[in-house]
Amino acid sequence: MAEVTDESFAAEVIGAELPVLVEFTADWCPPCRQMGPVLAALAEQEADRLRVVQLDVDRNPATTNAYKVLSMPTFIVFRDGEPVKSMVGARPKRRLLEELADVV
């Protein structure tokens, strides 16, 4: 799964052709680590409709603060450069797919 940074966020997320699911994550966050395999499977399954990336909140404070992310993991879906959906907390793949159905 791709990782984005403060420097690459505009090109990789804002300028993306497909909708992008960004996981705001941290190395010290157990629920974030738990989401790793779920997001990898989602990225593979939905590759033609959705891009999935991660942003480390500790190494990328500008983007984290810009979107007022306070809890990890936070998921924000961007479409056409705009945030269209935000979700907080780990969840199973099935529920994540249900929650994404209206934005992809």
C-alpha positions as CSV (number, residue, x, y, z in Angstrom):
1,M,0.0,0.0,0.0
2,A,1.3,3.4,-0.9
3,E,2.4,5.9,1.7
4,V,1.9,9.6,1.2
5,T,3.6,12.5,2.9
6,D,3.0,16.2,3.4
7,E,5.1,16.8,0.3
8,S,3.3,14.2,-2.0
9,F,-0.2,14.7,-0.7
10,A,-1.3,17.2,-3.3
11,A,-0.1,15.1,-6.2
12,E,-1.0,11.7,-4.9
13,V,-4.4,12.5,-3.3
14,I,-5.8,15.9,-4.3
15,G,-4.8,15.4,-8.0
16,A,-5.8,11.7,-8.2
17,E,-8.1,10.5,-11.0
18,L,-9.8,7.9,-8.8
19,P,-11.3,8.5,-5.3
20,V,-8.6,8.0,-2.6
21,L,-9.1,6.5,0.8
22,V,-6.4,8.0,3.1
23,E,-5.7,6.2,6.4
24,F,-4.2,8.6,8.9
25,T,-2.1,6.2,10.9
26,A,0.8,6.0,13.5
27,D,3.3,3.3,14.3
28,W,2.3,3.3,18.0
29,C,-1.4,2.7,17.2
30,P,-2.5,-1.0,17.6
31,P,-5.9,-0.5,15.8
32,C,-4.0,1.1,12.9
33,R,-1.7,-2.0,12.6
34,Q,-4.9,-4.1,12.8
35,M,-6.2,-2.3,9.7
36,G,-3.1,-3.0,7.6
37,P,-4.3,-6.4,6.1
38,V,-7.9,-5.1,5.8
39,L,-6.7,-2.1,3.7
40,A,-4.3,-4.2,1.7
41,A,-7.1,-6.5,0.7
42,L,-9.4,-3.5,0.0
43,A,-6.8,-1.9,-2.2
44,E,-6.4,-5.0,-4.2
45,Q,-10.1,-5.7,-4.5
46,E,-11.1,-2.2,-5.5
47,A,-8.0,-1.2,-7.4
48,D,-10.0,-0.1,-10.5
49,R,-12.4,2.1,-8.5
50,L,-10.4,3.3,-5.4
51,R,-6.9,4.1,-4.4
52,V,-5.8,3.3,-0.8
53,V,-2.9,5.2,0.8
54,Q,-1.5,5.7,4.3
55,L,-0.2,8.9,5.9
56,D,1.9,8.7,9.1
57,V,0.6,11.5,11.4
58,D,3.8,11.8,13.4
59,R,6.0,12.4,10.3
60,N,3.4,14.5,8.4
61,P,1.9,17.1,10.8
62,A,0.9,19.7,8.2
63,T,-1.6,17.4,6.4
64,T,-2.8,15.9,9.7
65,N,-3.5,19.3,11.2
66,A,-5.0,20.6,7.9
67,Y,-7.8,18.0,8.1
68,K,-8.1,18.2,11.9
69,V,-7.3,14.6,12.5
70,L,-7.2,13.9,16.2
71,S,-7.8,10.1,16.5
72,M,-6.1,7.2,14.8
73,P,-7.0,5.5,12.6
74,T,-9.0,8.2,10.8
75,F,-10.1,7.4,7.2
76,I,-10.9,10.2,4.8
77,V,-12.1,9.6,1.3
78,F,-11.1,12.3,-1.2
79,R,-12.9,12.6,-4.6
80,D,-12.0,15.3,-7.1
81,G,-9.6,16.8,-4.6
82,E,-12.2,17.2,-1.9
83,P,-12.8,15.2,1.3
84,V,-16.2,13.6,0.9
85,K,-16.4,11.1,3.8
86,S,-14.6,10.7,7.1
87,M,-14.6,7.7,9.5
88,V,-12.8,7.1,12.8
89,G,-11.7,3.8,14.3
90,A,-10.8,0.3,13.1
91,R,-13.6,-1.7,11.4
92,P,-13.9,-5.0,9.5
93,K,-13.5,-5.0,5.7
94,R,-17.2,-5.8,5.2
95,R,-18.3,-2.7,7.2
96,L,-15.7,-0.5,5.5
97,L,-16.9,-1.6,2.1
98,E,-20.5,-0.8,3.1
99,E,-19.5,2.7,4.4
100,L,-17.6,3.4,1.1
101,A,-20.4,2.2,-1.2
102,D,-21.8,5.8,-1.6
103,V,-18.5,7.4,-2.5
104,V,-16.8,5.0,-4.9
